[in-house]
Amino acid sequence: MSNLFEFSIVFVESVSLTEELEDKVYGGRLADGQLSSIDGRVSILYEREANSLRDAVFGVFLDLKDAGLASKILCIDPSDLVSQVQIGKRLDRKRQQIHQYVSGSRGPGNFPKPVRYTEERKAVWSWAAVLKWFSANDILGINDLQAKHATEITMINSLLSSIHLRTIDSSLFKEIDDRFHSLVCGWEEFSTRIPWDLQGPVVLNSVPDDSEQSFDWAVQA
Amino acid sequence: MSRHPNSHMQEVVEYAEENGWELRLCKKGHAWGRIYCPHNDRDGCLHSINGTPQSPQHDAKRLRKLIDRCPHKDIGQTQDKDSQEDKDQINDNDQPEEKL
């Protein structure tokens, strides 16, 4: 069954909203997107029909590749880390209501713990974990599929992030990656929980260009 | 003043202008124009407008949603709300269980 999925492709900092970019986007298969720049960061908002969210996202990736823009993808929005205000905005609820769920004065309690605190002690949560909690407790009409979609986007962003980190300093990345695999993956606590296949579906094809922070990638079938 | 060839798109451009956005027309290419949010002293929001949208009614609706979602709208008010949220969280999290 085909569904409509909304997400944004966010580009690396070197991309500007120029006439050339507008022609690439509006002159081909990417034309169903809304090209925008917010605080200088360029993105394209899509609402595409597909059998799954990942099908929709990878469909756009392939169109971006054909337009010569794949190497400029930074991440997909909506991203995973959210504040209370952002949770309220995404769920179209008042901040106070979200605060009540967080504090336990509303709902069944046990709201997910923040994944980290900023230096100003402002808490941020995992959007996927928040949706999973709402779904599990049958609140606000959130369902399992929405939580799963948030996890899918987080996984895709994690792989994109991994590629970008390689482009910043490929030798340092390799050293840390090698040490991580030889050390951490050997720990029984981890190896029994996680099937370690960090090659993933996205592979690096070319020597990274540190100055551009770009990459050349291909999606394996 | 030039009008967008599609009435739905023209309507949303007028809505943007009524809300303080500035329209700058493109002289050539696939884009018809760009709209800039009132907070354009630094970067602000910029939305490019396709001259020949595939689904004009849908694209106009989406653009209107983006105009309404402008993060620079009522920027002072938003900062006040964020400050209140910070205070709430600090009160709630006096003893954070774990800092990552």
HADDOCK unambig.tbl for C-alpha pairs under 7 A between the chains (distance, minus, plus):
assign (segid A and resid 19 and name CA) (segid B and resid 29 and name CA) 6.82 0.50 0.50
assign (segid A and resid 22 and name CA) (segid B and resid 30 and name CA) 6.61 0.50 0.50
assign (segid A and resid 22 and name CA) (segid B and resid 31 and name CA) 6.10 0.50 0.50
assign (segid A and resid 23 and name CA) (segid B and resid 29 and name CA) 6.08 0.50 0.50
assign (segid A and resid 23 and name CA) (segid B and resid 30 and name CA) 5.29 0.50 0.50
assign (segid A and resid 26 and name CA) (segid B and resid 30 and name CA) 5.90 0.50 0.50
assign (segid A and resid 26 and name CA) (segid B and resid 50 and name CA) 6.36 0.50 0.50
assign (segid A and resid 27 and name CA) (segid B and resid 30 and name CA) 6.31 0.50 0.50
assign (segid A and resid 32 and name CA) (segid B and resid 54 and name CA) 6.57 0.50 0.50
assign (segid A and resid 35 and name CA) (segid B and resid 47 and name CA) 6.25 0.50 0.50
assign (segid A and resid 35 and name CA) (segid B and resid 48 and name CA) 5.58 0.50 0.50
assign (segid A and resid 36 and name CA) (segid B and resid 46 and name CA) 5.57 0.50 0.50
assign (segid A and resid 36 and name CA) (segid B and resid 47 and name CA) 4.37 0.50 0.50
assign (segid A and resid 36 and name CA) (segid B and resid 48 and name CA) 5.88 0.50 0.50
assign (segid A and resid 37 and name CA) (segid B and resid 45 and name CA) 5.75 0.50 0.50
assign (segid A and resid 37 and name CA) (segid B and resid 46 and name CA) 5.02 0.50 0.50
assign (segid A and resid 37 and name CA) (segid B and resid 47 and name CA) 6.44 0.50 0.50
assign (segid A and resid 38 and name CA) (segid B and resid 44 and name CA) 5.78 0.50 0.50
assign (segid A and resid 38 and name CA) (segid B and resid 45 and name CA) 4.42 0.50 0.50
assign (segid A and resid 38 and name CA) (segid B and resid 46 and name CA) 6.32 0.50 0.50
assign (segid A and resid 39 and name CA) (segid B and resid 43 and name CA) 4.52 0.50 0.50
assign (segid A and resid 39 and name CA) (segid B and resid 44 and name CA) 4.92 0.50 0.50
assign (segid A and resid 39 and name CA) (segid B and resid 45 and name CA) 6.24 0.50 0.50
assign (segid A and resid 40 and name CA) (segid B and resid 43 and name CA) 5.59 0.50 0.50
assign (segid A and resid 116 and name CA) (segid B and resid 99 and name CA) 6.07 0.50 0.50
assign (segid A and resid 116 and name CA) (segid B and resid 100 and name CA) 5.26 0.50 0.50
assign (segid A and resid 117 and name CA) (segid B and resid 99 and name CA) 6.48 0.50 0.50
assign (segid A and resid 121 and name CA) (segid B and resid 90 and name CA) 6.59 0.50 0.50
assign (segid A and resid 122 and name CA) (segid B and resid 86 and name CA) 6.03 0.50 0.50
assign (segid A and resid 122 and name CA) (segid B and resid 89 and name CA) 6.50 0.50 0.50
